[in-house]
Amino acid sequence: MVERDQLRMLSARVGADPLLVQAAGGNTSLKDEGVMWIKASGTWLKDAQAKDIFVPLDHAAIMSALAANDPACESCVTFVRTGLNSTGLRPSIETTVHALMPQRVVVHVHCVNTIAWAIRADAEQRLSEKLQGFAWAFIPYARPGLPLAGAIAARMRPGVNVLVLGNHGLAVAAETVEAADALLAQVVTALTRPVRPASPVDRAALARLCTGTAYKPAVMEETHALATDPLALKRGGKSVFYPDHVVFLGVGVATSFEGTPPLVAIPGQGVLIHQDAKPAIEPMGRCLADVMRRVEEEDPLVALTDADVDRLVNWDAEKYRQTLKT
C-alpha cells in the first residue's frame, strides 16, 4: 500500500473519533520528494478515503518563505503545486505547523484531553509531568499562520516530535504513517483525563421548547452535557478557550433563542440545534462539553483574550473557511 493511501486510512479513522477531531478541524500531511500533501481547508478528515481532500505544496518554498516571514505563509496558496492539484481547494490554515516539523508525516488533532490540559494557566508544568520520556515542546497560544509559525520556531529543538499547542491542540510527527499513528496513541493515552459522567437529559422539556420553532434536540448524547453538566456552562459558557469554538459557535454559548443562534444550551435540560445550522455546529458543541467534563472547578483556566478572538475572526484564512458549507 502506498503511503498516501496509508495516510488516508489514518486520517479517516482519526477524523471519525470526536475525542480527537471535530467537524473540519485537525489535519494530516505527508512530505514526499519535495511535495507536502496536506488536508485542504474546510474538509473533514473522516472523508479522507471517500473524497480527494489533500493539496500538494512545495515544501522547500514554504520553508524559505517562513524564514523570510513572508505574508504568503498566512494562506500558503502561493505554494500549491498546481500541476498536481486537481481539487482547487486551499491548503489547511495550519499548514505552517506541518511544514516546520521536519518529519515526513504529521498528524494534528484537536484532542479534547490535550485541550483540557492546554487551556490551563499551569499547562506547561502539568504537561511536563505527563509527557516524561517524550521528545515534546509546549507552544504558547498564537494565532495559526505566521504567528503560530514564529512561536513554534522559537521552541523547536532537534528531535522534537510532539507539540502541545496552548489553547489549541496536539501535533505528532514521525517518518512513517505507522509510526505517527503509534505515537499519537501513546501521547493521547498519557494525556487522558478523568471525565465526569453525563447527567440525564430532560427530553420532555426539550420537546416542549422545540414545538413551533426551527430547533431540534442535539443528536449526540454527549452534546447535551454542555447544558446538563454542572460545570460545563459555568466554566465554558462565557469564554473562548480555543480557536474553533469562536469560529463556529461565536463567543460563549447561547442559552436562549434570542438572535437565532445555531446552538442553544438550556441549563439543566439539554442542547438544541437550529435546523439551518452548519454540520460543524453540533460537533463543536460536543467538543466544548467533552473538554469541560474533563475540567474541575478549581482548575486555573486561561481563555483567549478579546484581541485573540478579533485576530481569529478577521483573519482572511478563517473567513474563507467560514464560507464553506461545513
C-alpha positions in Angstrom: 0.0 0.0 0.0 1.4 3.4 -0.9 2.0 5.9 1.8 -0.7 8.3 0.7 -3.2 5.5 0.9 -2.0 4.8 4.4 -2.3 8.5 5.3 -5.9 8.5 4.0 -6.8 5.5 6.2 -5.3 7.0 9.3 -6.9 10.4 8.5 -10.3 8.8 8.1 -10.0 6.8 11.4 -8.7 9.8 13.4 -11.3 12.1 11.8 -14.1 9.8 12.9 -13.1 10.0 16.6 -14.9 13.0 18.2 -12.4 13.0 21.0 -9.6 13.7 18.5 -11.2 15.7 15.7 -14.4 17.6 15.4 -16.0 18.5 12.0 -13.4 20.1 9.7 -10.8 20.5 12.5 -7.5 18.7 12.6 -5.2 17.9 9.6 -2.6 15.4 8.4 0.3 15.7 6.0 2.9 13.7 4.2 6.2 15.0 2.8 7.3 13.1 -0.3 10.0 14.1 -2.8 9.7 17.8 -2.0 5.9 17.8 -2.1 4.0 18.2 1.2 0.5 16.7 0.8 -1.8 18.3 3.4 -5.5 18.3 4.1 -7.4 21.1 2.5 -9.0 23.8 4.5 -12.6 23.2 5.4 -12.6 19.5 4.5 -13.3 16.7 7.0 -10.6 14.2 7.9 -13.2 11.4 8.2 -13.9 11.8 4.4 -10.2 11.1 3.5 -10.9 7.8 1.9 -14.2 8.8 0.2 -13.0 12.2 -1.2 -9.9 13.8 -2.5 -9.1 16.2 0.4 -5.3 16.7 0.1 -3.5 19.6 -1.5 0.1 19.3 -2.8 2.6 22.1 -1.7 6.2 23.0 -2.5 7.7 22.3 0.9 11.1 24.0 0.2 9.3 27.1 -0.9 7.2 27.3 2.2 10.3 26.9 4.4 12.1 29.7 2.5 9.1 31.9 2.9 8.8 31.2 6.6 12.5 32.1 7.0 11.7 35.5 5.4 8.5 36.0 7.4 6.6 36.2 4.1 2.9 37.1 4.4 2.2 34.4 1.8 2.5 31.9 4.6 -0.8 33.1 6.0 -2.7 31.2 3.4 0.0 29.2 1.7 -2.0 29.2 -1.6 1.1 30.6 -3.3 2.9 27.3 -2.7 0.3 24.9 -4.2 1.8 22.7 -6.9 -0.9 23.5 -9.4 0.2 20.8 -11.8 -0.5 18.1 -9.2 -3.6 19.8 -7.7 -7.0 18.8 -9.2 -9.2 19.8 -6.3 -9.0 23.6 -6.5 -9.1 23.6 -2.7 -6.9 25.8 -0.4 -4.4 24.2 2.0 -5.1 23.9 5.7 -4.9 27.0 7.8 -2.3 25.1 9.9 0.0 24.3 7.0 2.9 26.1 8.7 2.7 23.7 11.7 3.2 20.8 9.4 6.0 22.5 7.3 8.0 23.3 10.4 8.0 19.8 11.8 10.8 18.1 9.8 9.4 14.6 10.0 7.7 13.2 6.9 4.3 12.5 8.5 2.5 15.0 10.8 -0.9 14.5 12.5 -2.5 17.5 14.1 -5.7 16.9 16.2 -7.9 18.9 18.5 -7.7 16.2 21.1 -10.2 17.1 23.9 -7.9 15.5 26.6 -5.0 17.6 25.4 -7.1 20.8 25.2 -8.3 20.2 28.8 -4.6 20.5 29.8 -3.6 23.1 27.3 -6.1 25.7 28.5 -4.7 25.7 32.0 -2.5 28.6 33.3 0.0 25.9 34.5 -0.3 23.8 31.3 3.4 23.5 30.6 4.3 22.5 34.1 1.5 19.9 34.3 2.2 18.5 30.9 5.8 18.0 31.8 4.7 15.6 34.4 2.5 13.7 31.9 4.9 13.6 29.0 8.1 12.5 30.6 10.0 10.3 28.2 8.6 12.1 25.1 10.5 14.5 22.9 8.0 17.3 23.2 7.6 21.0 23.3 4.8 23.3 24.6 3.9 26.2 22.3 2.1 29.1 24.0 -1.0 30.2 22.2 -0.6 32.1 18.9 -3.0 32.5 16.0 -2.4 29.9 13.3 -0.4 31.1 10.3 2.7 33.3 10.8 2.2 34.0 14.5 2.0 30.3 15.3 4.9 29.5 13.0 7.0 32.0 14.9 6.0 30.6 18.2 6.9 27.0 17.1 10.2 28.1 15.6 11.2 29.7 18.9 10.7 26.5 20.8 11.6 23.7 18.3 14.7 21.6 19.2 16.3 18.7 17.2 14.4 15.5 17.7 11.1 17.1 18.9 8.2 15.0 17.5 5.3 16.1 19.8 3.9 19.6 20.1 1.2 20.6 22.5 -0.2 23.9 21.2 -1.5 26.1 24.1 -5.3 26.7 23.8 -5.4 24.7 20.6 -4.4 21.0 20.4 -1.8 18.4 19.7 0.6 17.6 16.8 2.8 14.5 16.5 5.3 13.6 13.8 7.2 10.6 12.6 9.0 9.2 9.5 6.2 6.8 8.6 2.4 6.8 8.9 2.5 3.7 11.1 5.0 5.4 13.5 2.9 8.6 13.6 -0.2 6.6 14.4 1.6 4.7 17.2 3.0 8.0 18.7 -0.4 9.6 18.6 -1.9 6.8 20.6 0.9 6.9 23.1 0.6 10.6 23.7 -3.2 10.6 23.9 -3.0 7.8 26.5 -0.5 9.8 28.5 -2.8 12.9 28.5 -6.1 11.2 29.2 -8.0 12.9 32.0 -10.9 11.6 34.1 -14.3 12.5 32.7 -17.5 13.2 34.7 -20.4 11.0 33.8 -23.1 12.7 31.7 -26.2 13.9 33.6 -29.7 12.9 32.4 -31.2 14.9 29.5 -34.8 16.3 30.1 -36.1 15.2 26.7 -39.7 16.1 27.5 -38.7 19.7 28.3 -36.7 19.9 25.1 -39.6 18.6 23.0 -41.9 21.3 24.5 -39.3 24.0 23.9 -38.8 22.9 20.2 -42.5 23.0 19.4 -43.2 25.6 16.8 -39.6 26.6 16.4 -36.8 25.8 14.0 -34.8 23.9 16.7 -34.5 20.3 17.4 -32.6 18.3 20.2 -28.9 17.6 19.6 -28.3 14.1 18.1 -25.3 13.1 20.1 -25.9 12.3 23.8 -22.6 13.8 24.8 -23.5 17.2 23.3 -26.3 17.6 25.9 -23.7 17.6 28.7 -22.9 21.2 27.6 -26.2 22.1 29.4 -26.6 19.3 31.9 -23.1 19.0 33.3 -22.9 21.2 36.4 -19.6 22.9 35.4 -19.8 23.0 31.6 -21.8 26.2 31.2 -20.3 27.7 34.4 -16.7 27.3 33.2 -17.1 27.3 29.4 -20.3 29.2 28.6 -19.0 32.7 28.5 -15.4 32.4 27.3 -13.5 31.2 24.3 -10.7 28.7 25.1 -9.6 27.5 21.6 -10.0 28.8 18.0 -12.7 26.5 16.6 -15.1 27.5 19.3 -15.3 31.1 18.3 -15.1 30.3 14.6 -18.2 28.2 14.6 -20.1 29.0 17.8 -19.2 32.6 18.4 -18.2 34.0 21.8 -19.6 31.9 24.7 -22.7 29.7 24.4 -26.3 30.9 23.8 -28.8 29.9 26.4 -31.9 31.3 24.7 -33.3 31.6 21.2 -32.6 35.4 21.1 -30.7 36.2 18.0 -31.4 32.8 16.4 -28.1 31.2 17.4 -27.1 27.9 15.8 -26.8 26.1 19.1 -28.7 26.8 22.4 -27.8 25.2 25.7 -30.8 25.1 28.0 -29.3 24.8 31.6 -30.2 21.6 33.3 -32.2 20.3 30.3 -30.1 19.8 27.1 -28.9 21.3 23.9 -30.9 22.4 20.8 -29.6 22.8 17.3 -31.1 25.1 14.7 -32.4 23.3 11.6 -30.3 25.5 9.3 -27.1 25.1 11.4 -23.9 24.1 9.5 -22.9 20.4 10.0 -20.0 21.6 12.2 -22.2 23.2 14.9 -23.1 20.1 16.9 -19.6 18.5 16.8 -18.2 21.8 18.1 -20.8 22.0 20.9 -20.0 18.4 21.8 -16.3 19.3 21.8 -16.8 22.1 24.3 -18.9 19.7 26.5 -16.2 17.0 26.3 -13.4 19.4 27.3 -15.4 20.9 30.1 -16.3 17.5 31.5 -12.5 17.0 32.0 -12.1 20.3 33.8 -12.6 20.7 37.6 -13.9 23.8 39.3 -10.5 24.7 40.8 -8.6 24.3 37.6 -6.8 27.6 36.7 -8.1 28.1 33.1 -6.9 30.8 30.7 -9.3 31.9 28.0 -8.4 33.6 24.7 -8.4 37.4 25.0 -10.7 39.7 23.1 -7.7 40.6 20.9 -7.1 36.9 20.2 -10.7 36.5 19.2 -10.6 39.6 17.0 -7.4 38.4 15.2 -9.1 35.0 14.5 -12.4 36.1 13.2 -10.9 38.8 11.0 -8.2 36.6 9.5 -8.7 36.0 5.8 -8.0 32.3 6.0 -10.7 31.8 8.7 -13.1 34.0 6.7 -12.6 31.6 3.7 -13.2 28.5 5.9 -16.4 30.1 7.2 -17.8 30.4 3.7 -17.6 26.7 3.2 -20.7 24.6 4.0 -19.0 22.7 6.8 
